[in-house]
Amino acid sequence: MSKINVRSPYYIYDTVANLTSDRIDIYIYTGTQTTDRPSTPTYNLTSLAINDKVTIEISELVKDYFDNNFDGDYASDFFWVDYQIFRSISGGTFTGQGFVQLKGFYGYGFFEEGANPQNDSGLLQTNTKVVKLDDAPAVIPVDTSKTTQVTYLLNGETIYTKAITSSSENDEQIEYVTSGVNGADIFEDRVIQDGGTFEDSECLKEFEDDFVLFDFDKIYIDTDDGVIVLDVDSISECKYTPYKVTFINKFGALQDIWFFKLSKESLSVKKEEFKRNTVINGSYNISKHQNKILSKNGKEKVTLNTGYYPEAYNDVFKEMQLSEDCWIEVNSQTLPINVSSSNFEYKTHLNDKLINYTITIDYAFDTINNIR
């Protein structure tokens, strides 16, 4: 089944001899495919034919239905998109053709990939090299219609296997396979999620240094196009606080990227003020503001450093830069951010030896709660 990746144009093209015009009924819905299709179309479009040809672009209409949210629970918006063409030949009445069914992802294609990009892979990420924090799970997005099994291995031995089954339900088209527990990234998070109280100690730190939970170095993904092998590097960081950024990649799936090194936080403040009259009975109080602030709020930003990454991750950083929706995990909270670094220079081992990227992100909310 074809995909519609709504951040790139999707063209419906129709041609037949003596075609006068087309009417296209579009159905955008969730639930069970076909069964839950609404009785009336979401959109009804009509276009005159030119030289017996009609071309209509529909991705912008579908994109409006996505509301991408992420609270630490890996799940993606997905819509069924069905359409039916009704043709008018030589000015006659409209005659319906068969339904065409599409799978709606919040993805996109690059210019070089041409019209109606498909991103036709069982693995819903570009990279086959995975870099993660030591003892953290690797969350791998897969297309359940094209994937049958995901296997985690350590030194050639299987430590975890997840069978993948296809489904006709919209919320089961993307599965996020992980060896972790409820998205917990570190031992402390797992203790808290299990209802326990985490008490740090030197003994515990020594234990965590010696033993890694869910350790693995390869992931095998069985797809319709063969087995895809992911190589996994687990990075330990004892000096700085690592941060996990999650973004929506070109496939329309959530993907993680870790920043291991130095981070710096800053605050910018914006205010509105006015000059007021403080004179009362011919005198004034010198402790009273003449220049009075009417409103004041702040926006916080963080500068993050990746640490050393393989060159294969250039595509991942590219997709993060192009993503419209990003989040960061801070103190066990998942917070919305925007990547404010607008320029990105690709690095290579040949030119730069060691590859480290510095990214600036803005929290996507005001510091003082002003939501009314």
C-alpha positions in Angstrom: 0.0 0.0 0.0 1.3 3.4 -0.9 2.2 6.1 1.6 1.4 9.8 1.7 4.2 11.6 3.6 2.4 14.8 4.4 5.3 17.2 4.7 6.0 16.7 1.0 3.4 17.2 -1.8 1.3 14.2 -2.9 -0.1 14.4 -6.3 -3.2 12.6 -7.6 -2.9 12.3 -11.4 -5.7 11.2 -13.6 -6.0 11.0 -17.4 -8.3 9.4 -19.9 -9.6 10.3 -23.4 -12.1 13.1 -23.4 -11.8 13.8 -19.7 -13.7 17.0 -18.9 -13.3 17.1 -15.1 -12.7 15.1 -12.0 -14.4 15.0 -8.6 -12.2 13.5 -5.9 -13.7 12.4 -2.5 -11.0 12.2 0.2 -11.6 10.3 3.5 -9.2 10.9 6.4 -9.9 8.8 9.4 -8.5 6.6 12.2 -9.6 3.2 13.6 -9.9 0.1 11.5 -9.0 0.6 7.8 -12.1 0.6 5.5 -14.4 -0.5 8.3 -14.2 2.9 10.1 -14.2 5.0 6.9 -16.8 7.8 7.4 -19.9 7.7 5.3 -19.3 11.2 3.9 -15.9 12.4 2.6 -13.7 14.7 4.6 -13.0 16.7 1.5 -14.7 16.9 -1.9 -12.5 18.5 -4.6 -13.4 19.3 -8.2 -10.9 20.1 -11.0 -11.4 20.8 -14.7 -9.2 18.7 -17.0 -6.6 20.3 -19.3 -5.7 18.2 -22.3 -7.6 15.3 -20.8 -5.4 15.5 -17.6 -6.1 16.3 -13.9 -3.5 16.8 -11.2 -4.5 17.6 -7.6 -2.1 17.9 -4.6 -3.6 16.7 -1.3 -0.9 16.4 1.4 -1.5 19.9 2.9 -5.2 18.8 3.6 -4.1 15.7 5.4 -1.3 17.4 7.3 -3.8 19.6 9.1 -5.1 16.5 11.0 -1.8 15.6 12.7 -1.3 16.8 16.2 2.2 15.5 17.1 2.6 15.0 20.9 5.2 13.1 22.9 5.2 12.7 26.7 7.8 10.0 26.9 5.4 7.3 25.7 6.4 6.4 22.1 3.4 6.6 19.9 2.9 8.4 16.6 0.0 10.0 14.8 -1.2 8.0 11.8 -4.2 8.3 9.5 -5.8 6.2 6.8 -6.3 8.3 3.7 -8.7 6.9 1.1 -9.8 8.6 -2.0 -12.2 7.9 -4.9 -12.1 9.6 -8.3 -15.3 10.4 -10.1 -14.8 11.2 -13.9 -16.9 13.3 -16.2 -16.3 12.3 -19.8 -17.2 14.7 -22.6 -19.2 16.8 -20.1 -21.4 13.8 -18.9 -22.3 12.8 -15.4 -19.6 11.8 -12.9 -18.8 8.1 -12.8 -17.0 6.7 -9.8 -13.8 4.7 -10.0 -12.5 2.3 -7.3 -11.1 3.4 -3.9 -7.4 4.1 -3.6 -6.1 3.6 0.0 -3.0 5.4 1.4 -1.2 5.3 4.7 -0.7 8.8 6.2 2.7 9.5 7.8 4.1 12.8 9.1 7.1 12.3 6.9 8.8 13.8 3.9 11.1 13.1 1.0 14.1 15.1 -0.3 14.1 16.8 -3.7 16.2 14.1 -5.2 13.6 11.4 -4.4 11.1 12.9 -6.8 7.3 13.2 -6.5 5.2 11.2 -4.0 8.1 10.0 -1.9 7.5 6.6 -0.2 10.2 6.0 2.4 9.5 2.4 1.6 11.4 0.5 4.4 10.5 -1.6 7.3 13.0 0.3 9.4 11.7 3.8 10.0 15.0 5.6 10.4 17.9 6.4 8.1 20.9 5.2 10.2 22.0 1.7 10.7 24.6 2.8 13.3 23.0 3.5 16.7 24.7 5.5 19.5 23.1 5.5 22.9 23.8 6.1 26.5 25.2 3.1 28.4 22.4 1.1 30.1 19.7 3.0 28.2 17.4 1.2 25.8 17.5 1.7 22.0 14.0 2.5 20.8 13.7 1.4 17.1 10.7 2.4 15.0 9.4 -0.1 12.5 6.6 -0.4 10.0 4.5 -3.3 11.2 3.3 -4.0 7.6 6.8 -4.6 6.5 8.5 -6.1 9.6 8.2 -9.5 11.2 10.7 -9.6 14.0 13.3 -7.5 15.9 16.1 -9.2 17.8 18.7 -7.7 20.2 22.0 -9.5 20.5 25.2 -9.3 22.6 28.4 -11.0 21.2 26.2 -13.0 18.8 23.8 -14.3 21.5 20.2 -13.3 21.5 19.1 -11.5 24.6 15.6 -10.2 23.5 13.3 -10.9 20.6 10.1 -9.1 19.6 7.7 -10.5 17.1 6.0 -7.9 14.9 2.5 -8.5 13.5 0.6 -6.5 10.9 -2.6 -4.8 11.8 -5.5 -2.9 10.2 -5.7 -0.5 13.2 -4.3 3.0 12.7 -2.4 3.1 16.1 -0.6 -0.2 15.3 1.1 0.8 12.1 4.3 2.0 13.8 5.8 0.0 16.6 8.6 1.2 18.8 10.6 -1.8 19.8 12.8 -1.4 22.9 14.6 -3.6 25.3 13.8 -1.0 28.1 11.0 -0.8 30.5 8.2 1.8 29.9 10.7 4.1 28.1 12.9 4.4 31.2 16.5 5.3 30.2 18.5 4.6 33.4 18.3 2.5 36.5 17.0 5.5 38.6 14.1 6.0 36.2 13.2 2.3 36.3 13.1 2.4 40.2 10.8 5.4 40.2 8.5 4.0 37.6 8.2 0.8 39.6 7.0 2.9 42.6 10.3 2.7 44.5 12.5 5.3 46.1 15.9 5.8 44.6 18.8 6.3 47.1 22.1 7.0 45.5 25.3 5.6 47.1 28.9 4.8 46.2 28.1 1.1 46.3 25.3 1.5 43.8 27.6 3.6 41.5 30.2 0.8 41.6 27.5 -1.7 40.8 26.3 0.3 37.8 29.8 0.7 36.6 30.4 -3.1 36.7 27.0 -4.3 35.4 24.9 -2.9 32.5 21.2 -3.9 32.3 19.9 -4.8 28.8 23.4 -4.7 27.3 23.5 -5.4 23.5 25.7 -4.5 20.5 23.6 -5.5 17.5 19.9 -5.4 16.5 18.5 -7.5 13.7 15.4 -6.4 11.9 13.6 -8.9 9.7 11.7 -7.0 6.9 10.1 -7.8 3.6 13.3 -6.6 1.9 15.6 -8.8 4.0 17.4 -8.5 7.3 18.6 -5.0 8.4 21.5 -5.1 10.9 22.0 -2.2 13.3 25.4 -1.8 15.0 25.0 -0.3 18.5 27.6 1.7 20.4 26.9 2.3 24.1 28.6 5.4 25.5 29.4 5.9 29.2 29.5 9.5 30.5 30.6 10.2 34.1 31.4 13.9 34.0 28.5 15.6 32.2 24.8 15.0 32.3 23.7 13.4 29.1 20.5 14.6 27.5 18.1 12.7 25.2 16.4 14.6 22.4 13.5 13.0 20.6 12.3 14.3 17.2 10.1 13.3 14.3 12.3 12.0 11.5 11.7 12.0 7.7 9.7 8.7 8.0 7.2 10.4 10.4 8.5 8.3 13.3 10.0 9.3 16.7 13.7 9.0 17.0 16.2 9.6 19.8 19.6 11.3 19.7 21.9 11.6 22.7 24.0 14.6 23.7 26.8 13.5 26.0 29.0 16.4 26.7 29.0 19.9 28.0 25.7 21.7 28.2 25.0 25.4 29.0 21.7 27.0 30.0 20.8 30.6 29.5 17.8 32.8 30.0 16.6 35.7 27.9 14.0 38.1 29.3 11.4 40.2 27.5 9.5 42.9 29.3 6.9 45.7 28.7 7.1 48.8 30.8 5.5 52.2 31.2 6.3 55.5 32.9 3.7 56.3 35.6 2.9 59.4 37.6 3.8 58.9 41.2 3.0 62.4 42.4 0.4 62.6 45.2 -0.5 65.9 46.9 2.6 67.6 45.4 5.1 65.0 46.6 6.1 61.5 45.7 7.5 58.4 47.3 11.1 57.8 46.3 10.6 54.0 46.9 7.9 53.8 44.3 8.8 52.8 40.7 8.4 55.6 38.1 9.4 53.2 35.3 7.0 50.3 36.1 7.1 46.9 34.5 3.7 45.9 33.0 4.7 42.4 32.1 7.8 40.3 32.2 8.7 36.7 31.1 11.6 34.7 30.0 12.7 32.1 27.4 15.3 29.5 28.4 17.7 27.9 26.0 20.3 25.2 26.2 23.5 24.7 24.2 24.2 21.0 23.8 27.3 19.1 22.7 27.1 15.7 21.2 30.4 14.2 22.0 32.2 12.2 19.3 29.8 10.6 16.8 30.4 8.5 13.7 30.1 10.1 10.3 27.0 7.9 9.6 25.0 10.1 12.0 25.2 13.2 9.7 21.9 12.2 8.2 20.3 11.9 11.6 21.4 15.4 12.6 20.2 16.7 9.3 16.7 15.2 10.0 16.7 16.6 13.5 17.5 20.1 12.1 14.6 19.7 9.7 12.1 18.4 12.2 9.1 20.5 13.1 8.6 18.7 16.5 11.3 18.0 19.1 11.4 17.2 22.8 14.1 16.9 25.5 14.1 14.8 28.6 15.0 16.8 31.7 14.7 15.6 35.3 12.4 12.7 34.1 10.1 15.2 32.3 9.6 15.4 28.6 9.6 19.0 27.5 8.9 20.6 24.0 11.8 22.3 22.3 12.7 24.0 19.1 16.1 23.7 17.5 17.2 27.3 17.1 20.6 26.6 15.4 19.7 27.5 11.8 23.0 26.6 10.2 24.5 23.1 10.1 27.8 22.3 8.7 28.4 18.6 7.9 31.5 17.1 9.3 33.6 14.2 8.1 36.4 12.1 9.6 38.6 13.1 6.6 38.2 16.8 7.2 37.5 17.0 10.9 39.0 13.9 12.4 36.7 13.7 15.4 33.0 14.7 14.8 31.3 16.8 17.6 28.3 18.9 17.0 27.1 21.9 19.1 23.3 22.5 18.9 21.3 25.3 20.5 17.7 24.5 21.5 15.0 26.8 22.9 12.3 25.5 25.3 9.0 25.9 23.4 7.3 27.7 26.3 7.7 30.7 28.5 9.5 30.4 31.8 6.6 31.8 33.8 3.4 29.9 33.3 1.1 32.2 31.4 -1.2 29.7 29.8 -4.8 30.9 30.2 
